[in-house]
Amino acid sequence: IDWKGLEKRIENLKPDIVASSALATCNTYVVARTLEIAKKVNPNVLTVTGGQHFTVTAQESLEAYPEIDVIVRGEGEPTLVELVKNADKKSFGEIKGISFRYKGKIFHNPPRELIENLDELPYPGYHFVKDIVNKYHFAAMAGFNAPYALIEGSRGCPHTCTFCTQWRHWLGKWRVKSPKRIADEMEFCYNNYGSRFIWLTDDNLGAGERIRMLAEEILRKDMKDDLMWFVQARCDDIIRNEKFLPKLRSSGLCWVLLGVESPRKSTLESFRKDITAEDAKKAVKLLKKNNIAAHTMFIIGERKDTTKSIKSLREFVSELDPDFAIFAILTPFPGTEIFEEAKRNGWIEDFNWSHYDMVHAIMPTETLSRKEVQEELYECYRSFYGSWKRRLQGIFSRNQLRRRVYWYMASRGIVEQFKTLF
């Protein structure tokens, strides 16, 4: 839907409240534009937003965007429900977890407590989008006949990486849904909406008996072997879960994104990753051994990065030989320790939030300009996906998912398209 279409939709619906959440900092202006249109249609409509970015920039955002009436800070479900119930009141002074504007002044109410038991939350309102949910397919990974669903299995993370917003947003706590709850929702989406590819949105899969129980719960459900699911995991957790990997694969786990970040010990220590390059090597081997696609993520642009260190990273990735690789530029997201350090030291050269997407260089390193960091990013992608050997191995791989992805990229000239980003 385009902006004109959105305006028409709001005119037809005549809502009392319009709420739009920013999933990432780069979505900030899209949210602001959405709420601006809502106010254009009806100046009296209550406009609400939330998410990690607006939580940590509540004062700044309310000052910058007059189209925003209320910001929900932190966990949103109970706060938004209370807000809806009290939407006709002139002030929201009793509602925890919000920031709002009233009579020209900005107020920040006390924070709301976290939900203790996530299993008590109902399923998302899939029925509201039942007419369009089947139109979404993760074609690159699962094919055009595999509608997908996003399912949450936990919130937060027990680790404290300096570049990450998650652990701070969730107040340093890692709360998990039970394996049965997760499997139940997978089955619900599979049988009611035809979902064949499940994206488990957790920032951290975790390790131990809970993972075994999750695999067993999924296997007990009324789902065929065409179920595929994806998750993000730490390298050391994959190693800890080694004995459960065959069962996880049988349950449909076909693709894991590993946060490797860097082979350099000093960089990993500065990120507080608590893993090693050897952990990455072992994790990738274990995934491949169990026919699970190993998708790795790396970060360039750390303050000490040089042309030489980034070249060494590319060589390490080539040796590691994951099925797929993502290269990202270190981005100082508001709310992270890196943002605070970078802002304090004057390293940030770009405050255009739409560029905070891990693709645009926001700050230089000690020896590389932003433009040079940008060029290094393209070189990382070119060196990995530009390899004819890797392309051919991917296109003719025995692993169906890997084969599908490389055919998808080949048909669309993905590597060449990276040039258009800069």
Wavefront OBJ file of the C-alpha trace (Angstrom):
o trace
v 0.000 0.000 0.000
v 1.315 3.477 -0.839
v 0.775 6.680 1.148
v -2.317 7.666 -0.830
v -3.743 4.205 -0.296
v -3.061 4.423 3.430
v -4.798 7.788 3.628
v -7.826 6.359 1.847
v -7.856 3.336 4.160
v -7.874 5.555 7.253
v -10.633 7.721 5.762
v -12.783 4.625 5.215
v -12.119 3.009 8.591
v -12.567 6.201 10.626
v -10.530 4.849 13.562
v -10.410 6.435 17.010
v -6.800 5.296 17.475
v -3.989 4.751 14.987
v -0.963 2.871 16.332
v 2.216 2.141 14.395
v 5.247 0.429 15.902
v 8.862 0.949 14.845
v 10.505 -2.458 14.643
v 13.864 -0.783 14.061
v 15.420 2.673 14.201
v 15.423 2.905 10.397
v 11.594 2.754 10.450
v 11.281 5.953 12.510
v 10.300 8.262 9.653
v 7.879 5.717 8.202
v 6.063 5.624 11.544
v 6.046 9.421 11.783
v 4.676 9.714 8.234
v 1.965 7.139 8.977
v 0.779 9.045 12.039
v 1.053 12.356 10.181
v -1.365 11.018 7.577
v -3.714 9.844 10.329
v -3.739 13.359 11.788
v -4.317 14.822 8.333
v -7.441 12.688 7.946
v -8.653 13.382 11.482
v -6.778 15.853 13.708
v -8.571 14.385 16.747
v -7.468 10.786 16.225
v -5.231 9.421 18.998
v -1.855 8.445 17.538
v 0.362 5.925 19.311
v 3.746 4.362 18.676
v 6.271 2.248 20.553
v 9.174 -0.139 20.136
v 12.824 -0.020 21.101
v 13.752 3.191 19.303
v 10.856 5.264 20.613
v 11.285 3.826 24.106
v 14.807 5.214 24.459
v 14.122 8.441 22.524
v 10.717 9.273 24.022
v 11.511 12.878 24.954
v 13.353 13.619 21.720
v 10.686 11.963 19.566
v 7.737 13.757 21.157
v 9.579 17.038 20.658
v 10.432 16.239 17.026
v 7.154 14.688 15.837
v 4.009 16.626 16.839
v 1.945 13.961 15.056
v 2.744 11.498 17.887
v 0.385 11.741 20.876
v 1.566 8.790 22.960
v 4.676 6.609 23.088
v 4.360 3.181 24.703
v 7.670 2.430 26.388
v 8.928 -1.117 26.843
v 6.547 -4.068 26.790
v 3.432 -3.025 24.974
v 0.510 -5.416 25.418
v -0.911 -4.453 28.852
v -0.081 -0.783 28.333
v -1.837 -0.553 24.978
v -4.914 -2.366 26.318
v -5.172 0.111 29.188
v -4.612 3.008 26.805
v -7.431 1.850 24.516
v -9.791 1.519 27.472
v -9.010 5.088 28.526
v -8.645 6.683 25.085
v -11.515 9.118 25.646
v -9.928 10.666 28.732
v -8.167 14.006 28.504
v -5.055 12.845 30.355
v -3.278 9.526 30.788
v -1.508 10.277 34.061
v -2.389 6.925 35.665
v -1.214 4.656 32.848
v 2.196 3.116 33.486
v 4.749 2.782 30.711
v 3.806 5.718 28.496
v 5.145 9.122 27.541
v 2.667 11.655 26.192
v 1.989 15.277 25.403
v -0.646 17.182 27.392
v -1.387 20.904 27.144
v 1.904 21.559 25.411
v 4.018 19.678 27.950
v 5.621 16.240 27.768
v 5.077 13.737 30.572
v 6.816 10.424 31.274
v 4.842 8.061 33.488
v 6.602 5.423 35.636
v 7.662 2.255 33.776
v 5.408 -0.782 33.651
v 6.475 -4.078 35.171
v 7.383 -6.884 32.781
v 4.894 -9.684 32.182
v 5.921 -12.595 34.399
v 4.485 -15.476 32.372
v 4.590 -14.997 28.602
v 2.513 -18.157 28.105
v -0.490 -16.194 29.378
v -0.436 -13.930 26.331
v -2.981 -14.858 23.645
v -1.880 -15.616 20.103
v -1.479 -12.533 17.909
v -4.673 -11.637 16.036
v -3.924 -13.674 12.915
v -7.638 -13.611 12.056
v -7.439 -9.872 11.414
v -5.153 -10.519 8.444
v -6.551 -13.876 7.350
v -7.376 -12.541 3.883
v -3.784 -11.530 3.145
v -1.606 -13.797 5.290
v -1.402 -16.476 2.587
v 0.002 -13.946 0.126
v 3.295 -13.747 2.020
v 5.893 -16.324 1.050
v 9.553 -16.491 2.012
v 10.398 -17.279 -1.587
v 14.171 -16.985 -1.255
v 14.371 -19.626 1.442
v 11.221 -21.717 1.368
v 9.835 -21.278 -2.128
v 6.647 -19.722 -3.468
v 4.388 -22.416 -2.008
v 5.389 -21.894 1.612
v 3.405 -19.178 3.401
v 5.296 -18.101 6.491
v 4.566 -16.907 10.002
v 6.578 -15.113 12.657
v 6.314 -16.717 16.092
v 7.861 -15.481 19.315
v 9.411 -17.992 21.721
v 11.146 -15.654 24.149
v 11.925 -12.035 24.939
v 15.293 -10.613 25.832
v 18.674 -12.265 26.131
v 20.917 -13.374 29.021
v 23.949 -11.842 27.311
v 25.061 -8.193 27.165
v 26.579 -7.469 23.747
v 27.524 -3.801 23.503
v 25.981 -3.300 20.040
v 22.601 -4.837 20.888
v 19.415 -3.085 22.018
v 17.554 -6.211 23.082
v 18.931 -6.999 26.509
v 18.551 -3.405 27.663
v 15.059 -3.044 26.222
v 13.960 -6.098 28.195
v 15.741 -4.865 31.340
v 18.461 -7.512 31.229
v 15.985 -10.367 31.614
v 15.464 -13.386 29.392
v 11.902 -14.699 29.592
v 10.881 -17.780 27.662
v 7.636 -19.312 26.534
v 7.226 -23.000 27.238
v 8.130 -25.483 24.482
v 4.491 -26.602 24.381
v 3.221 -23.047 23.908
v 5.636 -22.477 21.009
v 4.769 -25.780 19.330
v 1.041 -25.161 19.830
v 1.266 -21.838 18.002
v 3.310 -23.405 15.211
v 0.607 -26.049 14.785
v -2.119 -23.382 14.886
v -0.486 -21.398 12.073
v 0.308 -24.554 10.108
v -3.245 -25.904 10.173
v -5.259 -22.664 10.079
v -3.187 -20.437 7.806
v -1.111 -22.879 5.796
v 2.175 -21.657 7.287
v 4.981 -23.902 6.137
v 7.921 -21.689 7.046
v 8.095 -20.519 10.667
v 10.460 -17.713 11.627
v 11.109 -18.068 15.360
v 11.852 -14.451 16.194
v 13.881 -15.092 19.355
v 17.154 -13.207 19.640
v 18.631 -16.208 21.384
v 17.636 -19.876 20.993
v 19.331 -20.928 24.224
v 20.654 -24.343 25.160
v 19.835 -27.372 27.266
v 16.764 -29.467 28.003
v 14.316 -26.769 26.897
v 15.652 -27.147 23.360
v 15.222 -30.925 23.434
v 11.683 -30.478 24.734
v 10.892 -27.970 21.977
v 11.958 -30.419 19.274
v 9.911 -33.207 20.857
v 6.822 -31.006 21.221
v 6.990 -30.022 17.546
v 7.381 -33.653 16.491
v 4.265 -34.593 18.476
v 2.103 -32.073 16.640
v -0.207 -32.660 13.698
v 2.216 -31.312 11.119
v 3.809 -33.025 8.151
v 7.471 -33.089 7.217
v 7.028 -30.030 4.991
v 7.356 -27.749 8.036
v 10.504 -25.602 7.994
v 11.617 -23.302 10.765
v 14.396 -20.808 11.373
v 16.016 -19.360 14.474
v 18.954 -17.219 15.566
v 21.497 -18.837 17.879
v 24.861 -18.278 19.497
v 27.799 -20.361 18.346
v 28.476 -21.679 21.843
v 24.818 -22.676 22.259
v 24.927 -24.727 19.058
v 27.930 -26.549 20.507
v 26.070 -27.125 23.793
v 23.060 -28.400 21.833
v 25.137 -30.815 19.732
v 23.322 -33.952 20.912
v 19.921 -32.355 20.189
v 20.710 -31.232 16.629
v 19.486 -34.435 14.895
v 16.143 -34.168 16.690
v 15.906 -30.454 15.919
v 16.507 -31.210 12.247
v 13.794 -33.876 12.305
v 11.396 -31.321 13.793
v 11.903 -29.057 10.778
v 14.777 -26.797 11.825
v 16.426 -26.085 8.499
v 18.223 -22.779 8.928
v 20.175 -21.116 11.764
v 21.608 -17.601 11.831
v 24.810 -17.472 13.889
v 26.191 -14.229 15.277
v 29.895 -14.735 14.615
v 30.648 -10.984 14.260
v 34.451 -11.210 13.953
v 37.380 -13.637 14.185
v 39.443 -11.091 16.132
v 39.686 -11.716 19.859
v 40.000 -8.000 20.653
v 36.858 -7.153 18.674
v 34.851 -9.958 20.257
v 35.976 -8.779 23.677
v 35.005 -5.180 22.917
v 31.568 -6.447 21.838
v 31.359 -8.628 24.987
v 30.399 -11.612 22.819
v 32.028 -14.268 25.035
v 32.743 -16.558 22.084
v 35.835 -17.382 20.010
v 36.627 -17.941 16.349
v 37.006 -21.637 17.165
v 33.439 -21.689 18.499
v 32.268 -20.358 15.135
v 34.166 -23.030 13.221
v 32.761 -25.826 15.343
v 29.196 -24.480 15.223
v 29.194 -24.205 11.422
v 30.561 -27.750 11.077
v 27.903 -29.129 13.425
v 25.076 -27.451 11.528
v 26.358 -28.687 8.179
v 26.814 -32.184 9.585
v 23.118 -32.197 10.490
v 21.982 -30.722 7.150
v 20.965 -27.432 8.756
v 21.870 -24.335 6.746
v 24.558 -22.303 8.513
v 23.944 -18.591 8.006
v 26.584 -16.410 9.639
v 26.637 -12.707 10.458
v 29.709 -10.475 10.617
v 30.260 -6.867 11.641
v 32.748 -4.440 10.115
v 33.425 -0.828 11.022
v 34.449 -1.345 14.641
v 36.572 1.564 15.859
v 39.885 -0.296 15.457
v 39.013 -1.792 12.063
v 41.449 -1.230 9.197
v 41.622 -2.321 5.583
v 43.923 -5.110 6.726
v 41.651 -6.347 9.528
v 38.599 -6.419 7.240
v 40.600 -8.325 4.638
v 41.498 -10.830 7.364
v 37.802 -11.141 8.190
v 37.006 -11.953 4.555
v 39.711 -14.610 4.548
v 38.296 -16.094 7.742
v 34.787 -16.218 6.250
v 36.126 -17.988 3.178
v 37.832 -20.551 5.397
v 34.752 -20.909 7.601
v 32.659 -21.589 4.491
v 29.131 -21.048 5.841
v 26.192 -21.651 3.537
v 25.294 -17.955 3.614
v 26.821 -14.830 5.114
v 25.523 -11.425 6.129
v 27.959 -8.548 6.479
v 26.812 -5.542 8.481
v 28.313 -2.202 9.393
v 28.538 -1.511 13.111
v 25.574 0.774 13.788
v 25.228 2.780 17.019
v 21.553 2.169 17.708
v 20.076 4.444 20.388
v 19.870 2.509 23.624
v 23.090 0.561 23.112
v 26.361 1.017 24.944
v 28.069 1.671 21.623
v 25.687 4.557 20.905
v 26.508 6.158 24.245
v 30.244 5.760 23.706
v 30.121 7.006 20.107
v 27.967 10.024 20.945
v 30.162 10.914 23.914
v 33.292 10.811 21.756
v 31.803 12.559 18.731
v 32.208 9.621 16.368
v 28.681 9.737 14.921
v 28.558 11.673 11.641
v 25.064 10.742 10.479
v 21.902 11.193 12.587
v 19.492 10.363 9.764
v 17.581 7.511 11.421
v 16.617 5.971 8.074
v 20.301 5.137 7.576
v 20.494 3.126 10.808
v 20.017 -0.148 8.936
v 23.477 -1.760 9.307
v 24.063 -1.092 5.608
v 24.920 2.608 5.720
v 28.108 3.701 7.482
v 27.165 5.993 10.362
v 30.651 6.621 11.734
v 34.261 6.206 10.593
v 36.893 4.028 12.208
v 40.223 5.398 13.416
v 41.733 4.836 9.958
v 38.790 4.495 7.543
v 36.317 7.149 6.434
v 32.615 6.337 6.251
v 32.905 6.056 2.479
v 35.773 3.593 2.828
v 33.817 1.509 5.344
v 30.942 1.486 2.855
v 33.233 0.253 0.093
v 34.592 -2.456 2.378
v 31.052 -3.725 2.946
v 30.506 -4.214 -0.774
v 33.886 -5.916 -1.068
v 32.856 -8.363 1.669
v 29.733 -9.341 -0.256
v 31.553 -9.464 -3.570
v 34.305 -11.703 -2.222
v 31.844 -14.161 -0.684
v 28.944 -14.344 -3.120
v 31.047 -13.361 -6.125
v 32.991 -16.617 -5.939
v 32.013 -18.759 -8.926
v 33.013 -21.859 -7.013
v 30.644 -20.981 -4.179
v 27.860 -20.043 -6.598
v 28.103 -23.344 -8.449
v 28.341 -25.337 -5.232
v 25.246 -23.532 -3.997
v 23.234 -23.976 -7.186
v 23.966 -27.714 -7.260
v 23.963 -28.299 -3.503
v 22.263 -31.382 -2.064
v 20.750 -29.134 0.585
v 17.425 -27.992 -0.857
v 17.338 -24.698 1.019
v 20.873 -23.745 0.008
v 20.171 -24.702 -3.597
v 16.981 -22.639 -3.672
v 18.681 -19.530 -2.244
v 21.557 -19.590 -4.715
v 19.180 -20.068 -7.641
v 17.106 -17.165 -6.295
v 20.149 -14.896 -6.078
v 21.408 -15.932 -9.491
v 18.069 -15.141 -11.119
v 17.998 -11.644 -9.631
v 21.633 -10.610 -9.772
v 21.683 -10.006 -6.019
v 25.418 -9.332 -5.788
v 25.227 -6.600 -8.413
v 22.277 -5.030 -6.607
v 24.430 -4.305 -3.561
v 26.104 -1.582 -5.630
v 22.854 0.383 -5.675
v 22.871 0.716 -1.892
v 25.807 3.090 -1.777
l 1 2 3 4 5 6 7 8 9 10 11 12 13 14 15 16 17 18 19 20 21 22 23 24 25 26 27 28 29 30 31 32 33 34 35 36 37 38 39 40 41 42 43 44 45 46 47 48 49 50 51 52 53 54 55 56 57 58 59 60 61 62 63 64 65 66 67 68 69 70 71 72 73 74 75 76 77 78 79 80 81 82 83 84 85 86 87 88 89 90 91 92 93 94 95 96 97 98 99 100 101 102 103 104 105 106 107 108 109 110 111 112 113 114 115 116 117 118 119 120 121 122 123 124 125 126 127 128 129 130 131 132 133 134 135 136 137 138 139 140 141 142 143 144 145 146 147 148 149 150 151 152 153 154 155 156 157 158 159 160 161 162 163 164 165 166 167 168 169 170 171 172 173 174 175 176 177 178 179 180 181 182 183 184 185 186 187 188 189 190 191 192 193 194 195 196 197 198 199 200 201 202 203 204 205 206 207 208 209 210 211 212 213 214 215 216 217 218 219 220 221 222 223 224 225 226 227 228 229 230 231 232 233 234 235 236 237 238 239 240 241 242 243 244 245 246 247 248 249 250 251 252 253 254 255 256 257 258 259 260 261 262 263 264 265 266 267 268 269 270 271 272 273 274 275 276 277 278 279 280 281 282 283 284 285 286 287 288 289 290 291 292 293 294 295 296 297 298 299 300 301 302 303 304 305 306 307 308 309 310 311 312 313 314 315 316 317 318 319 320 321 322 323 324 325 326 327 328 329 330 331 332 333 334 335 336 337 338 339 340 341 342 343 344 345 346 347 348 349 350 351 352 353 354 355 356 357 358 359 360 361 362 363 364 365 366 367 368 369 370 371 372 373 374 375 376 377 378 379 380 381 382 383 384 385 386 387 388 389 390 391 392 393 394 395 396 397 398 399 400 401 402 403 404 405 406 407 408 409 410 411 412 413 414 415 416 417 418 419 420 421 422
